[in-house]
Amino acid sequence: MSDVDPRELPRSHRVLSDQIAPLLDIASARFDDPHIATALAAVGDRLSGPLRIAIAGKVKAGKSTLLNALVGEELAPTDASECTRLVTWYQDGLSYRVQMEDSEGGFTPLDFTRREHQALDIALPDRRDAPRSLRVTWPSQALRRVTLIDTPGIGSATSGNSEATIDFLNPNRPLPTQADAVIYLMNHVHGDDVRFLEAFHDQEVSQATPTTTVGILSRADEIGGGRQDALASAEKVAARYRTDDRIRSLCFTVLPVAGLLAQSSTNLRQRDYDALARLAANPTDVVQDALLSADRLRSTHHVGLSAPERESLLDRFGMFGIRIGAQLIRRGLVRDAGQLSSVLRRQSGIDDLAALIDEHFIGRAQLLRARSAVVLLEALVASQPAALSRPIALGLDQLYASAHPLAELRALTALRNPRLALDADDRAEAERICGAHGYSPLARMGLDADLDGVDIEPLLVATINRWRRKAEHPLSPVDVRAVSNVIIRSCEELVRDLPTGR
């Protein structure tokens, strides 16, 4: 994940945090509740801290495996049983540390061990009061700008595990969720997945929205039975979900990712390459026969691999990864562990997800962090006596009037509603202008990035006039008028910010 130059963001994004900070100060001065004070201090810190992305999904959807792939090393435990039983934060820091958060918000250091780059083995205390969450601090380039939050699986056999995730993401909590965005994993889109996504979505700026949620078709290599074209099959399934109105109203997009292959490719070792090379060196018919299934590979003893080596390859790469790796080596397309690691990482789909996180989440990190602060202030206004919260409510009204990026977020949510009376072309243009695919003038207007010298002002004026006709048409529904007015203002701001002397 690459750094995003803040100078490329709209000016309105850069000043939004400055507009929110005084409201947080007012709230701190008016409320003496220690819990509120803690929440306000925490959200103030979030304005300049890393973006917080929660990874959620059903049990065994591959959440911890995906987290490890994004971090670039194996930290979260993954095995055949249910691993994640507590909400666990993975954040960057100067030292290696694991802490337990108790029910009062205090933190206690915990002992942990780690062997040969394997997952952390954390010594949880044997006590009746279960920890609220775990905080893993790990010096990591990948975690420098993104804090990843691993959550227990939905539909867990242990009801408390599922409830921890639902509570963490629930929009009906007294205080808002601590996550700025959500990556939701699913093997296929089942009814439980849709109901869960619907449960924690909110149609206003607060809480999860389609703009802050990305769907991942996890275990994508299993869709095609581990065949070498499995990811192509998974992409077709994901493409179908991306055009489904119900899914579009809940997720910004859906991507296929082979999580196990992504995780293993990030820490592929020379001995893994050597084992695959010995397998690939066998005659073609022998290799094809051995790779018919996992059971066949386990029972094939004459391919130059011991039983523990065959089991290790299955655990680390799965049948899909073994087939792809052996084929790459046989064809001479890779010649060492480093080359194989790079190719398998691209094959897994994790690079596409990392690019999406860069563009869609980190690229709007200032906006999403500011939005999280607004959510907390909204919650305080709704839950506290009017006499105390009135100055904050007035400040929020002024903020909404001047902070157009928040209006764009609301418009992006409205544009995902299938009941909005706009055709597909108008929806696509409106989403693009609201910054769904980037905030530069060229990106918003759907122009090629190489056209630096193009005069886009006539295009912007034509776009303003076209959407103004929609906004002023007497038969336009209220929601269409609202979206149209947001588009008009977005284009007007683009005209205002165009460099002079063109």
C-alpha positions as CSV (number, residue, x, y, z in Angstrom):
1,M,0.0,0.0,0.0
2,S,1.5,3.3,-1.1
3,D,1.5,6.7,0.4
4,V,-1.2,9.2,-0.8
5,D,-0.1,12.8,-1.4
6,P,-2.5,15.0,0.7
7,R,-1.9,17.7,-1.9
8,E,-3.9,15.6,-4.4
9,L,-7.0,15.7,-2.2
10,P,-9.7,18.4,-2.5
11,R,-9.1,21.5,-0.4
12,S,-12.5,20.8,1.3
13,H,-11.1,17.5,2.6
14,R,-8.0,19.1,4.0
15,V,-9.9,21.7,6.1
16,L,-12.7,19.4,7.3
17,S,-10.6,18.2,10.3
18,D,-10.0,21.8,11.2
19,Q,-13.7,22.5,11.2
20,I,-14.4,19.5,13.5
21,A,-11.7,20.1,16.1
22,P,-13.5,23.2,17.7
23,L,-16.7,21.1,18.0
24,L,-14.8,18.4,19.9
25,D,-13.4,21.1,22.2
26,I,-16.9,22.4,22.9
27,A,-18.2,18.9,23.6
28,S,-15.2,18.3,26.0
29,A,-16.0,21.4,27.9
30,R,-19.7,20.7,28.2
31,F,-19.7,17.0,29.3
32,D,-18.1,15.8,32.5
33,D,-19.0,12.1,32.0
34,P,-15.7,10.3,32.0
35,H,-16.9,7.8,29.4
36,I,-17.8,10.7,27.0
37,A,-14.5,12.4,27.8
38,T,-12.6,9.2,26.9
39,A,-14.6,8.8,23.7
40,L,-14.0,12.4,22.6
41,A,-10.3,12.2,23.3
42,A,-10.1,8.9,21.3
43,V,-12.0,10.4,18.3
44,G,-9.7,13.5,18.5
45,D,-6.7,11.2,18.2
46,R,-8.3,9.4,15.3
47,L,-8.3,12.6,13.2
48,S,-4.5,12.3,12.7
49,G,-4.0,8.5,13.3
50,P,-4.1,5.6,11.0
51,L,-7.3,4.6,9.3
52,R,-9.2,1.8,11.1
53,I,-10.5,-1.0,8.9
54,A,-12.4,-3.9,10.4
55,I,-12.4,-7.3,8.7
56,A,-15.7,-9.1,9.3
57,G,-17.5,-12.2,7.9
58,K,-18.9,-15.6,8.8
59,V,-17.0,-18.2,10.7
60,K,-14.1,-19.6,8.6
61,A,-14.5,-17.1,5.8
62,G,-10.8,-16.5,5.9
63,K,-10.7,-13.2,7.9
64,S,-7.4,-13.8,9.8
65,T,-5.8,-15.2,6.6
66,L,-6.6,-12.1,4.7
67,L,-5.4,-9.9,7.5
68,N,-2.0,-11.7,7.4
69,A,-1.8,-11.3,3.7
70,L,-2.4,-7.5,4.0
71,V,0.1,-7.2,6.8
72,G,2.7,-9.2,4.9
73,E,3.5,-11.7,7.6
74,E,1.7,-14.3,9.7
75,L,0.4,-12.8,12.9
76,A,-3.2,-13.8,13.4
77,P,-3.7,-17.5,14.1
78,T,-5.4,-19.6,11.3
79,D,-6.3,-23.2,11.4
80,A,-9.2,-25.6,10.9
81,S,-11.0,-24.5,14.0
82,E,-12.5,-21.1,14.8
83,C,-9.5,-18.9,15.7
84,T,-10.7,-15.4,16.3
85,R,-12.6,-15.3,19.6
86,L,-12.0,-11.7,20.5
87,V,-12.0,-8.4,18.6
88,T,-8.2,-8.0,17.9
89,W,-6.5,-4.8,16.8
90,Y,-3.3,-5.0,14.8
91,Q,-1.5,-1.6,14.9
92,D,2.0,-0.2,14.1
93,G,4.3,0.7,17.0
94,L,7.9,1.0,18.0
95,S,7.9,-2.3,20.0
96,Y,6.3,-5.7,19.9
97,R,3.5,-5.8,22.4
98,V,0.2,-7.5,23.2
99,Q,-2.3,-5.9,25.5
100,M,-5.7,-7.0,26.8
101,E,-8.5,-4.4,27.1
102,D,-10.8,-5.0,30.1
103,S,-14.5,-4.0,30.5
104,E,-13.5,-0.7,32.0
105,G,-11.2,0.3,29.1
106,G,-8.0,-0.4,30.9
107,F,-5.1,-2.3,29.3
108,T,-3.0,-5.1,30.7
109,P,0.2,-6.5,29.0
110,L,0.0,-10.1,28.0
111,D,2.8,-12.6,27.4
112,F,3.1,-14.1,23.9
113,T,5.4,-16.3,21.8
114,R,6.1,-16.7,18.1
115,R,8.2,-19.4,16.5
116,E,9.6,-19.4,12.9
117,H,7.4,-16.6,11.6
118,Q,4.3,-18.4,12.7
119,A,1.2,-16.8,14.2
120,L,1.3,-15.3,17.6
121,D,0.6,-17.6,20.6
122,I,-1.0,-15.2,23.1
123,A,-1.3,-16.3,26.8
124,L,-4.9,-15.2,27.7
125,P,-5.6,-15.1,31.4
126,D,-7.9,-17.8,32.9
127,R,-10.4,-15.5,34.4
128,R,-14.2,-15.1,34.6
129,D,-14.3,-11.6,33.2
130,A,-13.5,-12.0,29.5
131,P,-11.3,-9.4,27.8
132,R,-13.2,-6.8,25.7
133,S,-10.5,-6.9,23.0
134,L,-6.8,-7.5,22.3
135,R,-4.3,-4.9,21.0
136,V,-1.4,-6.3,19.1
137,T,1.3,-3.6,18.4
138,W,3.8,-4.7,15.7
139,P,6.4,-2.6,13.9
140,S,5.1,-2.9,10.3
141,Q,5.2,-0.7,7.2
142,A,1.8,-2.1,6.2
143,L,0.2,-1.0,9.5
144,R,1.7,2.5,9.5
145,R,-1.3,4.1,7.9
146,V,-3.9,1.4,8.4
147,T,-4.9,-0.3,11.7
148,L,-6.6,-3.7,10.9
149,I,-9.2,-5.1,13.2
150,D,-9.9,-8.8,13.2
151,T,-13.4,-9.7,14.4
152,P,-14.9,-13.0,15.5
153,G,-17.0,-14.8,12.9
154,I,-20.7,-14.2,12.4
155,G,-22.7,-17.4,13.0
156,S,-20.2,-18.8,15.5
157,A,-21.2,-21.8,17.5
158,T,-20.2,-19.7,20.6
159,S,-22.9,-17.0,20.7
160,G,-20.6,-14.6,22.6
161,N,-18.1,-14.5,19.8
162,S,-20.7,-13.5,17.2
163,E,-22.2,-10.9,19.6
164,A,-18.8,-9.3,20.0
165,T,-18.6,-8.6,16.3
166,I,-22.2,-7.5,16.0
167,D,-21.8,-5.2,19.0
168,F,-18.6,-3.7,17.6
169,L,-20.2,-2.8,14.3
170,N,-23.7,-2.2,15.5
171,P,-25.1,1.3,14.5
172,N,-27.5,1.2,17.4
173,R,-24.8,1.3,20.1
174,P,-24.8,4.4,22.4
175,L,-21.5,5.4,20.8
176,P,-20.5,4.7,17.2
177,T,-18.3,1.9,16.0
178,Q,-14.5,2.4,16.3
179,A,-14.0,1.3,12.7
180,D,-13.8,3.8,9.8
181,A,-14.4,1.2,7.1
182,V,-15.2,-2.5,6.8
183,I,-14.0,-5.3,4.6
184,Y,-16.7,-8.0,4.6
185,L,-15.7,-11.6,3.6
186,M,-18.1,-14.1,2.1
187,N,-17.7,-17.5,0.3
188,H,-20.9,-16.8,-1.6
189,V,-23.5,-14.1,-0.9
190,H,-25.9,-16.0,1.4
191,G,-29.0,-14.5,3.1
192,D,-27.1,-14.3,6.4
193,D,-24.4,-12.1,4.8
194,V,-27.0,-9.7,3.3
195,R,-29.0,-9.5,6.6
196,F,-25.8,-8.8,8.5
197,L,-24.7,-6.1,6.1
198,E,-28.1,-4.5,6.2
199,A,-28.1,-4.6,10.0
200,F,-25.1,-2.4,10.5
201,H,-25.7,-0.1,7.5
202,D,-27.2,3.3,8.0
203,Q,-28.6,5.4,5.2
204,E,-27.1,8.7,6.6
205,V,-23.4,9.7,7.0
206,S,-23.2,7.7,10.3
207,Q,-22.0,4.1,10.5
208,A,-21.3,1.8,7.7
209,T,-22.4,2.8,4.2
210,P,-21.7,1.3,0.7
211,T,-18.9,3.8,0.4
212,T,-17.2,2.4,3.5
213,T,-17.7,-1.3,2.9
214,V,-16.0,-3.6,0.4
215,G,-17.1,-7.1,-0.2
216,I,-14.5,-9.9,-0.7
217,L,-15.4,-13.2,-2.3
218,S,-12.9,-15.1,-0.1
219,R,-11.5,-18.6,-0.8
220,A,-11.9,-17.7,-4.4
221,D,-9.7,-20.6,-5.5
222,E,-12.3,-23.0,-4.1
223,I,-15.1,-21.7,-6.4
224,G,-13.6,-23.6,-9.3
225,G,-12.6,-26.6,-7.2
226,G,-9.0,-25.5,-7.1
227,R,-8.6,-25.6,-10.9
228,Q,-6.1,-23.3,-12.5
229,D,-8.9,-21.2,-13.9
230,A,-10.6,-20.9,-10.4
231,L,-9.9,-17.2,-10.0
232,A,-11.3,-16.5,-13.5
233,S,-14.5,-18.3,-12.4
234,A,-14.5,-16.4,-9.1
235,E,-14.2,-13.1,-11.0
236,K,-17.3,-13.9,-13.1
237,V,-19.2,-14.6,-9.8
238,A,-17.9,-11.3,-8.3
239,A,-18.8,-9.4,-11.4
240,R,-22.4,-10.7,-11.2
241,Y,-22.6,-9.5,-7.5
242,R,-21.2,-6.1,-8.5
243,T,-24.2,-5.6,-10.8
244,D,-26.8,-6.9,-8.2
245,D,-28.8,-4.0,-6.9
246,R,-29.1,-5.4,-3.5
247,I,-25.4,-6.0,-3.1
248,R,-24.6,-2.6,-4.7
249,S,-26.7,-1.0,-2.0
250,L,-24.4,-2.6,0.7
251,C,-20.9,-2.7,-0.8
252,F,-18.9,-0.4,-2.9
253,T,-17.6,-3.4,-4.9
254,V,-16.9,-7.1,-4.6
255,L,-13.5,-8.6,-5.3
256,P,-12.3,-12.2,-5.5
257,V,-9.3,-13.1,-3.4
258,A,-7.6,-16.4,-2.7
259,G,-6.7,-15.7,0.8
260,L,-4.6,-18.7,1.6
261,L,-2.5,-18.2,-1.5
262,A,-2.2,-14.5,-0.7
263,Q,-0.9,-15.2,2.8
264,S,1.5,-17.9,1.8
265,S,3.0,-15.9,-1.1
266,T,3.9,-13.1,1.3
267,N,6.3,-15.3,3.2
268,L,7.2,-18.0,0.6
269,R,10.4,-19.7,1.6
270,Q,13.1,-21.2,-0.5
271,R,12.2,-24.7,0.9
272,D,8.7,-24.2,-0.4
273,Y,10.1,-23.4,-3.9
274,D,12.4,-26.4,-3.7
275,A,9.5,-28.7,-2.8
276,L,7.4,-27.5,-5.6
277,A,10.3,-27.8,-8.0
278,R,10.9,-31.4,-7.1
279,L,7.2,-32.1,-7.7
280,A,7.3,-30.2,-11.0
281,A,10.3,-32.2,-12.2
282,N,8.3,-35.4,-12.4
283,P,6.8,-36.5,-15.8
284,T,3.7,-34.6,-16.8
285,D,1.3,-37.5,-16.4
286,V,2.7,-38.2,-12.9
287,V,2.2,-34.6,-11.8
288,Q,-1.3,-34.4,-13.3
289,D,-2.3,-37.7,-11.5
290,A,-0.9,-36.6,-8.2
291,L,-2.7,-33.2,-8.4
292,L,-6.1,-34.6,-9.1
293,S,-7.1,-33.9,-5.5
294,A,-5.6,-33.3,-2.1
295,D,-6.2,-36.9,-1.1
296,R,-4.4,-38.2,-4.2
297,L,-1.4,-36.0,-3.4
298,R,-1.3,-37.2,0.2
299,S,-1.3,-40.8,-1.0
300,T,1.2,-40.4,-3.8
301,H,4.6,-41.4,-2.5
302,H,6.8,-41.4,-5.7
303,V,6.9,-37.7,-6.5
304,G,10.1,-36.8,-4.6
305,L,8.3,-35.4,-1.6
306,S,8.0,-36.8,1.9
307,A,4.6,-37.1,3.6
308,P,5.3,-34.0,5.9
309,E,6.4,-32.0,2.8
310,R,3.2,-32.8,0.9
311,E,1.1,-31.9,3.9
312,S,3.0,-28.7,4.4
313,L,2.4,-27.6,0.8
314,L,-1.3,-28.4,1.2
315,D,-1.6,-26.4,4.4
316,R,0.3,-23.4,3.0
317,F,-0.9,-23.2,-0.6
318,G,-3.9,-25.4,-1.1
319,M,-4.4,-27.4,-4.3
320,F,-4.9,-24.2,-6.3
321,G,-1.5,-22.8,-5.2
322,I,0.3,-26.1,-5.7
323,R,-1.1,-26.5,-9.2
324,I,-0.2,-22.9,-10.2
325,G,3.2,-23.0,-8.6
326,A,4.2,-26.3,-10.2
327,Q,3.0,-25.1,-13.6
328,L,5.0,-21.9,-13.4
329,I,8.2,-23.8,-12.5
330,R,7.7,-26.4,-15.2
331,R,7.3,-23.7,-17.8
332,G,10.4,-21.9,-16.6
333,L,8.4,-18.7,-15.9
334,V,9.9,-18.5,-12.4
335,R,13.3,-19.5,-11.2
336,D,13.5,-18.8,-7.5
337,A,11.4,-18.2,-4.4
338,G,11.2,-14.4,-4.9
339,Q,9.9,-14.7,-8.5
340,L,7.4,-17.3,-7.5
341,S,6.2,-15.2,-4.5
342,S,5.5,-12.2,-6.8
343,V,3.6,-14.2,-9.3
344,L,1.5,-16.0,-6.8
345,R,0.7,-12.8,-5.0
346,R,-0.7,-11.3,-8.2
347,Q,-2.6,-14.5,-8.9
348,S,-4.2,-14.4,-5.5
349,G,-6.0,-11.1,-6.1
350,I,-4.5,-9.5,-2.9
351,D,-2.7,-6.8,-5.0
352,D,-6.1,-5.7,-6.4
353,L,-7.5,-5.5,-2.9
354,A,-4.4,-3.5,-1.7
355,A,-4.8,-1.1,-4.6
356,L,-8.5,-0.7,-3.8
357,I,-7.7,0.0,-0.1
358,D,-5.1,2.6,-1.3
359,E,-7.5,4.4,-3.6
360,H,-10.9,4.0,-1.9
361,F,-10.0,4.0,1.8
362,I,-6.6,5.5,2.3
363,G,-7.1,8.0,-0.5
364,R,-10.0,9.5,1.5
365,A,-8.7,8.8,5.0
366,Q,-9.0,12.4,6.1
367,L,-12.7,12.4,5.1
368,L,-13.4,9.0,6.7
369,R,-11.7,9.9,9.9
370,A,-13.6,13.2,10.1
371,R,-16.8,11.4,9.4
372,S,-16.1,9.2,12.4
373,A,-15.8,12.3,14.6
374,V,-19.1,13.6,13.2
375,V,-20.8,10.2,14.0
376,L,-19.7,10.6,17.7
377,L,-20.9,14.2,17.9
378,E,-24.3,13.1,16.3
379,A,-24.6,10.4,18.9
380,L,-24.0,12.8,21.7
381,V,-26.6,15.3,20.4
382,A,-29.1,12.4,20.2
383,S,-28.4,11.0,23.6
384,Q,-27.7,14.0,25.8
385,P,-30.0,16.8,27.2
386,A,-30.8,19.5,24.6
387,A,-29.5,22.2,26.9
388,L,-26.1,20.7,26.9
389,S,-25.9,19.5,23.3
390,R,-27.5,22.6,21.6
391,P,-24.2,24.3,20.7
392,I,-22.9,21.1,19.2
393,A,-26.1,20.6,17.2
394,L,-25.8,24.1,15.8
395,G,-22.1,23.5,15.0
396,L,-23.0,20.3,13.2
397,D,-25.7,22.1,11.1
398,Q,-23.1,24.7,10.1
399,L,-20.6,21.9,9.4
400,Y,-23.0,20.2,7.1
401,A,-23.8,23.4,5.3
402,S,-20.1,24.0,4.5
403,A,-18.5,20.6,4.4
404,H,-19.5,19.4,1.0
405,P,-17.5,16.1,1.2
406,L,-20.0,14.8,3.7
407,A,-22.8,15.6,1.3
408,E,-20.9,13.7,-1.4
409,L,-20.8,10.7,1.0
410,R,-24.5,10.8,1.5
411,A,-25.1,11.2,-2.2
412,L,-22.9,8.1,-2.9
413,T,-25.1,6.1,-0.5
414,A,-28.3,7.4,-2.2
415,L,-26.9,6.5,-5.6
416,R,-26.6,2.8,-4.5
417,N,-30.3,2.7,-3.7
418,P,-32.1,0.9,-6.5
419,R,-35.2,2.9,-6.0
420,L,-33.5,6.2,-7.0
421,A,-35.0,7.2,-10.3
422,L,-31.8,7.5,-12.3
423,D,-30.7,5.3,-15.2
424,A,-27.4,3.4,-15.1
425,D,-25.4,6.0,-17.1
426,D,-26.5,8.9,-14.8
427,R,-25.7,6.9,-11.7
428,A,-22.3,6.0,-13.0
429,E,-21.6,9.7,-13.8
430,A,-22.9,10.9,-10.5
431,E,-20.8,8.4,-8.5
432,R,-17.7,9.4,-10.5
433,I,-18.3,13.1,-9.9
434,C,-18.7,12.5,-6.2
435,G,-15.3,11.0,-6.1
436,A,-16.0,7.3,-6.1
437,H,-13.0,6.6,-8.4
438,G,-10.7,9.5,-7.4
439,Y,-10.8,13.2,-6.5
440,S,-8.8,14.8,-9.3
441,P,-10.8,16.8,-11.9
442,L,-9.8,14.3,-14.6
443,A,-10.9,11.3,-12.5
444,R,-14.2,13.0,-11.6
445,M,-14.9,13.8,-15.2
446,G,-13.9,10.3,-16.4
447,L,-11.0,11.6,-18.6
448,D,-7.7,9.9,-19.2
449,A,-5.0,10.8,-16.7
450,D,-2.6,11.6,-19.6
451,L,-4.8,14.6,-20.6
452,D,-3.1,17.0,-18.3
453,G,-3.5,20.0,-20.6
454,V,-7.1,19.5,-21.5
455,D,-9.5,22.4,-20.9
456,I,-12.2,20.7,-18.8
457,E,-14.1,23.9,-17.9
458,P,-16.5,23.6,-20.9
459,L,-17.2,20.0,-19.9
460,L,-17.9,21.0,-16.3
461,V,-20.2,23.8,-17.4
462,A,-22.2,21.4,-19.6
463,T,-22.4,18.9,-16.8
464,I,-23.7,21.6,-14.4
465,N,-26.4,22.6,-16.9
466,R,-27.5,19.0,-17.5
467,W,-27.8,18.2,-13.7
468,R,-29.4,21.6,-13.1
469,R,-32.2,20.7,-15.5
470,K,-32.8,17.5,-13.4
471,A,-32.7,19.4,-10.1
472,E,-35.2,22.0,-11.4
473,H,-37.5,19.7,-13.3
474,P,-41.0,19.8,-11.6
475,L,-41.4,16.0,-12.0
476,S,-38.0,15.1,-10.5
477,P,-38.4,13.2,-7.2
478,V,-37.0,14.8,-4.0
479,D,-34.1,12.3,-3.8
480,V,-33.1,12.9,-7.4
481,R,-33.2,16.7,-6.8
482,A,-31.0,16.2,-3.7
483,V,-28.4,14.2,-5.6
484,S,-28.5,16.6,-8.5
485,N,-27.7,19.5,-6.3
486,V,-24.7,17.7,-4.8
487,I,-23.4,17.0,-8.3
488,I,-23.9,20.6,-9.3
489,R,-21.9,21.9,-6.3
490,S,-19.2,19.3,-6.8
491,C,-18.7,20.6,-10.4
492,E,-18.9,24.2,-9.3
493,E,-16.1,23.5,-6.8
494,L,-14.0,21.9,-9.5
495,V,-14.5,25.0,-11.7
496,R,-13.5,27.2,-8.8
497,D,-10.3,25.2,-8.1
498,L,-9.1,25.0,-11.7
499,P,-5.7,26.6,-12.1
500,T,-5.8,30.2,-13.4
501,G,-4.0,31.2,-16.6
502,R,-5.2,28.3,-18.6
